[in-house]
């Protein structure tokens, strides 16, 4: 039976995407690894590869189509011996749950909406305990599916040994229904908070006033949803410190003079990233993330850095930042930021990390409070370095370059004293920058 190729979830937050470009046409033969199309997600434009070989029998979604839901059928793949006459009712192919293409790792975002992405209304009550295969994409070869169906085995209970965790013939061949392992039931998704006023209600408030309306793209929708979730579900608290930058500015100037022949120019932000990475090692209990029913304490310092792009932002992650030199961090950050602005980052480059830095000092902002990016335990909001009068240890008044920072902390992960210790370590590192090279 012809099998539908479904819209993949190419990032954990993707719920819909734009089918930007088809690279195959009806009648083309595809093999495993062939790029079939380009899909624009909420974060980037990514290539979508075939897993199995077959013939493209029908393209269901035209290129340029926006708002294609995850798990919606986008094309039909014909296997050996099948023709376009066999396509018939494509909903039958959908019922098999097969998808012959290789997306990124599936996540909660891959779960289909009511009607399984086909616009159907749900007239009957949903079953109390749906099988895993009904709510999550299962990647399996056609032969493995047929064997499992004949034996009454739920593929959602099988761990695949094929590429990308795909279930193959050998995974199910020797099993009986009673042999299949049982996986724990998935946790219920928490109910969403009450929505605000509808679009029509807001528009009515501005009747008679001139305005322009802009449709939300995938990135802006995702930012809105994630930040709303973060402020509603993460118990933030805030710690503030002033950091004297004079020693750092002098040290940076000297280093840049020496690094100039190599074409390296360090920014203040490079020092901030390094200071945070080292502080997470100095206060290891704060190098942690919230994982629902537990806390994960990381060993390396994986520091995310907010990068503003047109229409939104990325937070690429500098992994093992505590191990890298300032010049290496600077070069990596420049590369990640450039590719972020071109929306060319791969998901693994902006996922993960335990801590983030958001620097608005370059825009003249003195201080601000940043929103934590779950599951991170904290985020450092960095303001501008400003010359201010300060009182020295000797009680004299002098002028110093002072930078105000605010540490937003998830109280479920980090308590007040621990957060204060982390922020103190960041301050110490920045005020004695030579120690960061030791």
N, C-alpha and C positions, 0 to 999 in steps of 0.2 A: 504494500500500500504506500502511495506517495506520502512523504513526511514533510511537515511544515518546518521551515526555519523561523525561529522566533526572535523578536527583538531582544537583544541581550542586555543585562545590567553590567555595564562596563566600569562602574564605580559604585562604591557602597551607598552613595546618596542618590543614585540615578533612579528616577521613577518613569521618566519618559525622555525621548531624545529626538533628534532630527536625522532622518536618513539623508545625509548630505550628498552622497554620490554612489551610484552603482558602478562597479568595475567589471561586472559580468553582465551578460544578457541572456535572454531565454534561449535555450538550446546549447549553451556553453557547458562543457564538461569541467568539473572542479575536482581537485584532489586535496588531500589533507595538507593544510598549511597555505593553500591558495587564498589570497585576499579577495573577498567578494564585494565589500563595500566599505565606505567610510561613514562613520556615525558620529554625530556631534552630541556629546553628553553635556551635563551641567558644568563640566570642568574643561573638557578638551575635545578635539576631533581625533578619533582613534580608528584604526583599521580593524575589520572584523573578518576573521579567518574561518575557512571550512575545516571540519574535523575529518569527515569521510568523503569518499569520492562519489560522484553521481552527476546527474545532468540537471541544470536549472530548468524545471518544467514550466514555472510561472512566477513572474515577479508581481507581488501583491501590493507593494507600496512603492510609489514613484519617488525618484530622487528629489530632494528638496522638500519632502513632506515633514512638517514640524509636528511635535506633540505625539509621536508614536509611543504608545505605552509599552513598558517592559513586558515581555511575554506575548505581545501581539504578533500574529504571523506576518512576516514580511516577504516570504517567498516559499515556493514548494520545490523540494528536491526529489527527483526521480531516481530510483535505484535501478540496478541491472535488470533489463527485460521490461521495464515499465515505460509507458509513453504518456503523452499529454492527455490521451483519452482516459487514462486511469485516474486523473486528478479528481474529477467529479466534485463531490461535496467536500470542500477543504476542511470543514469542521470535523470530519471523521479523522483526518490526519491529526488535527489538534488534540483529539481525545486520546491519542496514543501517548501524548506528552513528550514526543521526541523532538529533539532540536539538533540539527547537524551543523553546528558551528561552534567555534570556541571563544567564548567571552572571557572576561576576567573572572576571578573567583566569585562564586555566588555569595550573596549576603541576604540580610533581611529585606533589602530593597528589591530582590528578585521576586518576591511573592506577588502573584497576580491579584488584581482587584476583582470585585464581583463580576461574573460573566467571563472571567479569565481573559480579559483584554479584548473581547469581541463586541463590547457594547450591549451585552444582554442584560436584561433586568432579572433580578433574583426574586422570583415570585413565591418560592417555597423556602421554609426555614432552613438555614444552614445546618449541616450535621454537627452534632455536639463535639466530635473528636475527629476531624479530618485527618487522613493519612498524610505523612510527610510529603509523599509524591504529589499530593494535590496542591500543596502550598509552596513548594520549592522546586526549582529547576533540577531535573535529574539528567545527567549526561551518561548515556549508555549506547552501545552499538545496537543496530536493529536486531541482530541475532540474539544478543543478550536479552533484549526486551521480549522476544518471542519465547525464549526458553523460560524466562521468569514468569511470563503470562501462563504458559502451559503448566508450570508447577505451582502457580498461585503464590509466588514470592513477591513481596513488596520491595521494589528496587530502592525505596527510601531507607531500607535497613541494611543496604550493602555498601561497603566501602570499595570503590573501584581501584583497580591496579593499573589501569591504562593511563595514557597521557592526560594531564590535568585532572586526575582522579576519575577518569571515565570508566564506567563499568563495561567490562568485556566478557566474552563468552566464558573464559576460564573462571571468572568470579562467581558465576551462577550455575555452571554445568554440573558440579557435584553436589549442589545443595538441594535439600527438600524444604518444604514450607516451614517445618519445625526447626530446621538448622539455622535459619536466618537470624542473625543477632538482633536484639531489640534495642533501639536507641531511646534515650530519655525524651519525654515529651517536651516540646518547646514551650517556653514561658509565654503567658498571655501578653499581648501588647497593651501597654497602659492606655486608658482612654485619653483622647486628646482634650485639651482645654477648650472652653467655649470660644467659638469664633467671634471676631469683632464684627462691626457693621458690614453689610454686604456692599459690593461695588456700586450697585444701583442706589443704595441708601446714601453712600458718600457722595456720589455724583449729584444727587438731588440737592444736597446741601450747598452746592456751588452753581446751581442754576442761575443763569444770567451773568456769570463771571467767565471771563475768557481763560481757557486753559488748553493744554495739549495733553493727550493721553498716550502713554507708552506701554506697550505690552511687555509683561515680565518674561525675560528669557529664563532658560533652565538654571543658570548660575544664580540669578537674583532670587528665584523661587527657593532654591536650596539654602542660600544665605539666610533668607527670611525664616524658613522653617527651622534651621539648626540654631540660630541665635534665639528665636522664641523658645525653643525647647531648652536651651542652655539656661536662660534666665528664669524659666519656670521650674526647672527640675534640679538645677545645681545650686546648692546653698553657698553663694559667694560671700566672702568677707575680704576686706581690703587693708593692706599694710602699706604705709608710705614712708619713704626716706629721701633725704637730700644727699647727693653724692658730689664731692668736690672733684673736678676734672682737671685741675691745673697740671698735676703730675702726669696724668695720662696724655694730655695734649702735647706736653713737652716731649714725652717719650715717643709718642706717635710721630711727631715731626722728625725726630732723630732717626727712627726706623725707616720712615719713608725716604729720607735722604740717602740712606744706605741701600735701600731696595730699588731706588729709581733706575739703576742700570738694568735691572731684571724686568722692568716694566710693571712693578707691583706698587700699588698705592693702597695702604690700609685706611679704612674708614673707622670712625668711632663705633659704628655698629658692629664691626668685626671684633673689636675688643669686648663689646657687650655680650656678644654670642659666646665668646671664649670664657668670659667671667661667669656667665650662667652655667655653662657646661662644667666648669671646674667646681662651682658651688654645689651642683647636684652630686658630685663625687664627695665633696667635703661634708655634705648633709644627705647621706644616701637614703634616709627614711623619707625624704621629700621627693625623691626621684621615683614617683609613683603615679599610677592611673587608677581610676574607678572602673571596676569591671562588673557592675550589677550587684552580685552577691559576694564580692571579694575585692581586695586591693592587689594590684600587681606592682611589685617593686622592680624597676628596671636596673640592670647592671651598667650598661653604657649610658652616656648622656646623649640622647637624640633630641635635638633642639629644633623646634619649628619656628619659622620666621615669617611674619605676615608680609606679603608683597601685594601692593595695590596694582590692579590692572583695570583696564576700561570695563566698566560695568560690574566690578566686584573685586574679589581678592583671592589669592592662593596662600597657603601656608606650607611651602616646601620644607622638608625636614633634613637637617644636617646631621647625619648619623655618626656616632662615635666622635662627636665634636671635641670631647676632652682630649682625644689622642692626636688631634690635628694641629699643625702650626697655624699661626695667624695668617700667613700668606696662603696656605692651603684652604683655610676657611674662607678667605676673601675671594679666591678664584672660584671655589665651588658655589658660593653665594651669588656671585655675579652671573655664573652660568645658569643656575636655577632661576634667578629672577628674570633673566632674558627669555628663557624658554617658558616661564610662567606667563609673561606678557604676550607671548605668541600662542599661548594655550597648547603647548607642546609637551607638557609634563606627563609622564606615565603615572598611574595611580600609586604605585609603590613609592614615588618620590614626594607625594604630599599626604600620605597616610602614616599614622603612627606618631611616635614621639611622646614624651611625657610632659613637656614644658614648651611654652611659646614666648616669643618676643614680638611686641608690636611697638614700632618706633614712629611717632609722629613729630618728633623734635625737629626734623628737617622741614616741617611745614609751619614751624613757629609756635607749636602748641607747648605751653609750659607744663601742663600735667593733665592727665585724664585717667579714667578707669576702663580697662579693657574687659571684654566678655570672654570667659573661659571657653576653649574649644574642646568639648568632650571627646575622648575620655581623659584629657589632660588634667593634671592635678593643680596647675597654676599657669598664669600668664603674666609677664612683666610688661607694663605700659611705660614707655620711655618718653619723657618730654625733652624740650630743648635745653642746651647748656646756656645759662644766662649769667652774666656778671652781677654779683650781689654783694652787699656788705656782710661780712661774717665776723664773729668774735673768735679770736685765736685762743689757744690753750693758755696763753699768758694774759688773757683778758683784754687784748688790744683789738681794735676794729681794723679790718683790712678788706680788700676786695678779692673775691675768688669767683671762678667759673663754677656754677652749681647746676646740677641736673636733677630734676625732680622725677622720681620713679614711683609707681604704684604696683604692688604685687596683688593681683586678684587670685584668691585661693579657694579651692573646693574644700569646704570644711569636713566633708565625708572622708577625704583622703589625708588632709594636712590640718593639724590643729594650730591654734594661734601661736604657741611658743615655738613650734617647729617651723612655721612659716616665717616667724621673726628671725630665727636662726639662719634660714635659707637666704632671706633678704640681706641679713648682716654679712653673710659670706660673699654675696654678690658685690656689696658696697666695698668690702675690704679688698677684693680682687681688683676693682676698678680704681680704687684710690692708691693702690700699690701695684701698678701694672707690671713692673719688672718681675714680680713673683709669679706671674702667669707663664713665664718662660722657663721657670725652674723645673 
